[in-house]
Amino acid sequence: MKQADYANHLNILRHELQVALGCTEPIAIAYAGAKAREALGRMPESCHIQCSGNIVKNVKGVVVPNSGGLRGIEVAAVLGIVGGDAKRELAVLEGVTDEDRAEVRKLLAEKFCTCELVKGVENLYIVAEVKAGGDSASVEIQGQHNNITKIVRNGKVVFEKHSDGVDSQESEGDEEAINLRSIIEFAGSAEIKDIEPILANQIKCNKAISEEGLCGEWGVQAGKSLLALSQEPDVRLKARAAAAAGSDARMSGCPMPVVINSGSGNQGITVTMPVVVYSEEYGMGDELTYRALALANLAAVHQKKYIGRLSAYCGVVSAATGAACGVAYMLMRRRGASDEEIYHVICGTIINSICTIGGMVCDGAKSSCATKISVAVENALLGMELASAGHVFQPGEGLTMDDAEATICAVGRMGREGMRETDIEILNIMLGN
């Protein structure tokens, strides 16, 4: 692999696999709030939050971490302002104290924060505006959960970022420049010293919250309930349960960090845990696990680039499909399969998976994300097993195109364009319109 291509794949992993505390939409609001207070230079007297429909949808039903069980946009914003540390970005609420929580409840009762739905903007759009005396400051986030695009103080722009810069592309990676063949090549050629620091932390964090979900009483307890179905659960059931359990905990406000994928903690957990479970079940070892997990993460990112970070298309389908690709890679590498053999099975896995439940709707972040993860993982692993046996949906059948790349693009178009009105109607229903 050319050095530039190698660096690009590695940069994508570094950029996408960030640590976040709690659901990333309320965390992004908290981050904007904390950054706005920092820009103002003192405690605000009021706060006004503007955000896109997809932010509203994903904040409405999820517990804000370290809030004491509270939900909502106002909670996330005020908690970020009062107790957030903007330097921690997506872990902004990690240091919140009991005193902070008490102050937040007081400010909420005083209507310190107001909110506004903004139409005609990016799906991921947040502006936090704060005021104190005659001073004001605002922070704008667009496109990605920690991507601050503008800071204004007293009407003067003090920071502005344009997303089309070359420097940004070099540091974040160019997702348009990767494909399934390059992902497989990178997984096989990557220096372990380059990928281990990124992926070892993903395993550590996401496994820890999964285990918490299996041990504690979080959410609807989807993970625990799955394991209760059998006295001797097989590896597929364990993989479903491990992924679902992490979401059980996370959606219910568990204050443990996760390593995200494509801007989502649920997608990070979903892409990680099946690979980890299969690795432990079959004794794959660290190196093969890291290579498989690199492939799984990049395969998930590759699918999501056509859909966008937030939409009506449930992103755990892409993440579960990526995980199944990682599992296939491990199983085939262990028996000495060539890159070409692996390529065909991974292509078949993706086609079978996304042409079965691609388009499962996202109606916001909440407890049912865990059960959707369970379904997505089961579907993706079935797609992998069918592909391994040579059974793949054929071109012309629904959205199945001539090859996997074209199929990913077609399903992505359906999710991005075709489900746009679905997204609007879901939001209208949730808001009672």
Secondary structure, DSSP 8 states (H G I E B T S, - for coil): --HHHHHHHHHHHHHHS-EEES-HHHHHHHHHHHHHHHHHTS--SEEEEEE-HHHHHHHTTSB-TTSSS-BSHHHHHHHHHHH--GGGGGGTTTT--HHHHHHHHHHHHTT-EEEEE--SS-SSEEEEEEEETTEEEEEEEESSTT-EEEEEETTEEEEE--TT-HHHHHHH--GGG--HHHHHHHHHH--HHHHHHHHHHHHHHHHHHHHHHHHS--TT-HHHHHHTT-SS--HHHHHHHHHHHHHHHHHTT---EEE-BTTBHHHHHHHHHHHHHHHHHHT--HHHHHHHHHHHHHHHHHHHHHH-SSSSB-THHHHHHHHHHHHHHHHHHHTT--HHHHHHHHHHHHHHHHHHHTT-B---SSTHHHHHHHHHHHHHHHHHHHHHTT----TTSTT--SSHHHHHHHHHHIIIIITHHHHHHHHHHHHT-
